[in-house]
Amino acid sequence: CAQSIWAMSGDPMEEGRIDNIVDGVGMPFGRPWCKDITGSFYFFGSKGGVYRGSVGQGIQKITIGSIEERMSDIDLDKNLIRLLWNEREQGIHIFITPLNSYTAATHYFYDTKANAWWLDKFEAVSSNKYIHNPKEMHIFDGLDPDDRVILLGGWDGFVRKWDPAASDDDGTAIDSYAYVGPLVSDAMGLIRLNEMRVQLGKNSDDVTASVFT
């Protein structure tokens, strides 16, 4: 509901029950929730922020720190919010698609293994429309490994799959970056950088490293 979360256990016609899990926070319009294979559920709250919960154990907010400010500023009247569990990458996609196709958007991915948040942007534009922002999504769970994919439907009417091995997004180069630091001494004194070594993953593309002072 808009200001509460409920759980239905069993068949209501066969002595099933409906229990109130929490009051004071609910979900906005759309389908802003998902479940992982362990039964834990995740949802975007009606007051902003993402929560994790399980039946019998309540809920807890997982958007803390700087990411909380971003989530609190989302206009729930102008954006369609969908959550989707990614089993291969063990995380949650939070797709925040403006109802106006001419508006750029920032989406999010929560890595449950590292307890880390990542930002995703689809920059492809056609006729001034951000055509890759997803209006709909579906997990296609086939027998062939290539058929176990996430499908996204964009503003241009095409259905695309989420491909971790892709180096471009339908011709638009994928730019990925991360900030490490800041690096400080115990006494907050000056630091001199004499050498920097970067160790890449086995299948990594080339990486450019920069130092900011």
Legacy VTK file of the C-alpha trace (Angstrom):
# vtk DataFile Version 3.0
C-alpha trace
ASCII
DATASET POLYDATA
POINTS 213 float
0.000 0.000 0.000
0.991 3.670 -0.062
1.905 3.786 3.648
2.146 0.137 4.733
3.448 -3.301 3.717
1.425 -6.497 4.119
2.176 -10.204 3.615
-0.351 -12.875 2.655
0.503 -16.400 3.834
-1.380 -19.411 2.507
-4.788 -19.438 0.868
-7.215 -16.851 2.365
-10.068 -19.313 1.658
-8.246 -22.069 3.574
-7.375 -20.391 6.884
-4.599 -18.292 5.327
-3.660 -14.997 6.906
-2.691 -11.444 6.000
-0.135 -9.818 8.308
0.950 -6.208 8.562
4.760 -6.072 8.262
5.277 -2.350 8.718
3.312 0.887 8.974
4.486 4.356 7.970
6.142 3.483 4.658
4.807 1.863 1.505
5.423 1.886 -2.244
4.674 4.357 -5.043
2.783 3.591 -8.256
4.163 0.961 -10.632
6.085 -2.174 -9.709
8.875 -0.818 -7.490
9.769 -4.119 -5.824
11.494 -7.441 -6.448
12.605 -10.605 -4.619
15.863 -12.542 -4.610
16.004 -16.354 -4.604
16.326 -16.485 -0.793
12.921 -14.857 -0.324
14.178 -11.443 0.757
12.269 -8.618 -0.889
13.383 -5.126 -1.891
11.253 -2.078 -2.589
11.457 1.626 -3.287
9.720 3.427 -0.449
6.954 5.969 -0.766
9.157 8.469 1.077
12.214 7.744 -1.073
14.997 5.248 -0.489
15.284 1.498 -0.978
14.423 -1.044 1.708
15.191 -4.726 2.226
12.931 -7.013 4.211
11.748 -10.538 4.868
8.574 -11.954 6.344
8.834 -12.119 10.123
11.955 -9.933 10.309
10.682 -6.510 9.283
12.508 -4.118 6.963
15.663 -2.011 6.930
16.763 0.866 4.706
19.794 0.066 2.536
20.189 3.533 1.010
22.380 5.316 3.522
24.933 8.093 3.190
25.216 10.140 0.016
23.006 7.773 -2.012
20.107 8.606 0.314
20.125 12.239 -0.859
19.795 11.117 -4.478
16.896 8.779 -3.707
15.032 11.382 -1.668
15.030 13.859 -4.567
13.165 11.575 -7.015
9.749 12.921 -8.051
7.417 9.930 -7.765
4.747 11.733 -9.793
6.972 12.121 -12.865
8.956 8.865 -12.873
8.167 5.192 -13.324
10.202 3.141 -10.844
10.836 -0.573 -11.392
13.070 -2.956 -9.422
14.520 -6.137 -10.849
16.733 -8.836 -9.296
19.838 -9.776 -11.323
20.830 -13.312 -10.314
24.012 -13.404 -12.404
25.416 -10.197 -10.932
23.796 -10.720 -7.522
22.225 -7.318 -7.266
19.193 -5.140 -7.810
18.483 -2.834 -10.708
16.549 0.289 -9.744
15.282 1.706 -13.037
13.912 5.235 -12.709
12.371 6.174 -16.061
10.806 9.628 -16.554
7.288 9.541 -17.979
8.568 12.182 -20.416
10.798 10.450 -22.969
12.722 13.690 -23.612
14.193 13.700 -20.101
17.541 12.126 -19.189
17.613 9.693 -16.276
20.004 8.109 -13.810
19.389 4.503 -12.801
21.019 2.544 -9.994
22.417 -0.907 -9.270
22.881 -2.284 -5.763
25.643 -4.899 -5.478
24.595 -7.140 -2.578
28.017 -8.851 -2.405
29.955 -5.619 -1.864
27.097 -3.614 -0.331
27.870 -0.967 -2.965
25.816 1.359 -5.162
26.537 2.052 -8.835
25.035 4.587 -11.244
23.779 3.625 -14.724
22.915 6.035 -17.541
21.619 5.256 -21.025
22.885 8.075 -23.226
21.488 6.984 -26.609
19.243 9.711 -28.069
17.008 9.617 -31.146
14.675 12.489 -32.129
15.618 14.073 -28.790
14.232 11.029 -26.972
16.294 8.978 -24.521
15.222 5.795 -26.252
17.010 3.245 -24.023
15.400 4.254 -20.742
13.283 1.176 -19.979
9.508 1.401 -19.992
9.179 -2.312 -19.271
11.442 -5.202 -18.255
11.296 -8.971 -18.066
13.565 -11.804 -16.897
13.680 -14.453 -19.615
14.815 -17.678 -17.932
15.553 -20.159 -20.717
17.429 -23.463 -20.717
20.263 -22.189 -22.909
22.715 -19.925 -21.005
22.316 -17.320 -23.766
18.564 -17.342 -23.135
18.847 -16.483 -19.433
18.775 -12.735 -19.887
17.164 -9.505 -18.723
15.025 -7.901 -21.426
14.366 -4.156 -21.506
11.749 -2.398 -23.627
12.704 1.154 -24.629
10.885 4.253 -25.844
11.666 3.380 -29.476
9.701 0.134 -29.335
12.741 -2.153 -29.388
13.452 -4.888 -26.840
17.109 -5.200 -25.842
18.947 -7.564 -23.533
21.269 -6.696 -20.661
24.677 -7.999 -21.783
27.588 -7.770 -19.282
30.060 -8.534 -22.104
28.980 -5.663 -24.390
31.408 -2.803 -24.983
28.839 -0.491 -26.583
25.143 0.213 -26.225
23.749 -0.141 -29.766
26.704 1.860 -31.062
27.024 4.242 -28.114
30.272 3.540 -26.263
29.888 2.397 -22.658
31.955 4.579 -20.343
32.623 3.125 -16.905
34.510 4.820 -14.106
35.091 4.746 -10.361
36.654 7.114 -7.838
39.030 5.744 -5.190
39.825 7.879 -2.171
40.402 10.492 -0.949
43.721 9.338 0.477
44.776 11.070 3.679
47.526 10.636 6.242
46.847 9.999 9.908
47.762 13.575 10.808
46.001 15.037 7.737
49.401 16.137 6.408
50.765 16.276 2.860
51.047 13.094 0.768
53.460 12.476 -2.099
52.549 9.956 -4.787
55.667 8.328 -6.252
54.154 5.403 -8.138
50.749 3.959 -9.029
50.116 0.357 -10.069
46.805 -0.836 -11.499
45.992 -4.549 -11.619
43.165 -5.370 -14.016
40.803 -8.315 -14.221
41.496 -11.151 -16.664
39.083 -9.958 -19.365
39.294 -6.221 -18.713
39.522 -3.673 -21.508
42.095 -0.891 -21.352
41.793 1.466 -18.409
42.879 5.092 -18.047
43.930 6.139 -14.545
44.003 9.795 -13.441
45.135 11.466 -10.242
43.214 14.396 -8.783
44.643 16.648 -6.091
LINES 1 214
213 0 1 2 3 4 5 6 7 8 9 10 11 12 13 14 15 16 17 18 19 20 21 22 23 24 25 26 27 28 29 30 31 32 33 34 35 36 37 38 39 40 41 42 43 44 45 46 47 48 49 50 51 52 53 54 55 56 57 58 59 60 61 62 63 64 65 66 67 68 69 70 71 72 73 74 75 76 77 78 79 80 81 82 83 84 85 86 87 88 89 90 91 92 93 94 95 96 97 98 99 100 101 102 103 104 105 106 107 108 109 110 111 112 113 114 115 116 117 118 119 120 121 122 123 124 125 126 127 128 129 130 131 132 133 134 135 136 137 138 139 140 141 142 143 144 145 146 147 148 149 150 151 152 153 154 155 156 157 158 159 160 161 162 163 164 165 166 167 168 169 170 171 172 173 174 175 176 177 178 179 180 181 182 183 184 185 186 187 188 189 190 191 192 193 194 195 196 197 198 199 200 201 202 203 204 205 206 207 208 209 210 211 212
